[in-house]
Every structure is written in structure tokens, then in C-alpha cells.
Amino acid sequence: MPFYTKYKAALAKHGYTVDEWGSVWDERGNQAAAEDRFGNAYANDPNVTDICTKEESSLASKAKKVVKKVTPNKKAEE
């Protein structure tokens, strides 16, 4: 799965589109970010980096809310 596809919804809110290869395009049709064949992601537009960073932090905060605190079970006395 290409890197930028997980941020597709967040990028779309700001007018960017992500194609099936994971390249990000702005409203004017300029390539704003891409991923090379080795899996390295490059962003030419600093706004793309900011959007992905904010989305990643919001996803992390949602994940912390989902994690429940687990207490160890007491051993049964024999």
C-alpha cells in the first residue's frame, strides 16, 4: 500500500488528490508528493507534510483512547 493513501481523506479536504500509485497532486495538476519504487516518500509541497503530520497525530490520539488498561488476573489460591 502506498504511503500517502492512508492520508487520502485528509489530503482531499485540502484540495489534493491521491492516485492509485500513491502520488499526490494539487488542484492545478502539479505533483506535490510521490513515493519511489523503493518505498521512500518525497513531498515537494510543505503543506502535504503538514497535513500528513497532523493526521498522524490525530490518529495516534484516537488509538490511545481505544487502548484499555488491562489489569493482571489474581492467581487462584490453591
Residue pairs with C-beta under 8 A, 6 or more apart in sequence:
2 18
2 21
2 22
2 35
3 22
3 35
3 39
3 41
4 11
4 18
4 22
4 23
4 24
4 33
4 35
4 41
4 48
4 52
5 18
5 22
7 18
7 51
7 52
7 55
7 56
8 18
10 51
10 52
10 54
10 55
11 17
11 18
11 24
11 48
11 51
11 52
12 18
14 47
14 51
15 26
15 27
16 24
16 25
16 26
16 27
16 32
16 48
16 51
17 24
17 25
18 24
18 25
19 25
21 34
21 35
22 34
22 35
23 31
23 33
23 34
23 35
24 31
24 32
24 33
24 34
24 43
24 45
24 48
25 31
25 32
26 32
26 45
31 44
32 43
32 44
32 45
32 47
32 48
33 41
33 42
33 43
33 44
33 45
33 48
33 49
34 41
34 42
35 41
35 42
36 42
43 49
43 52
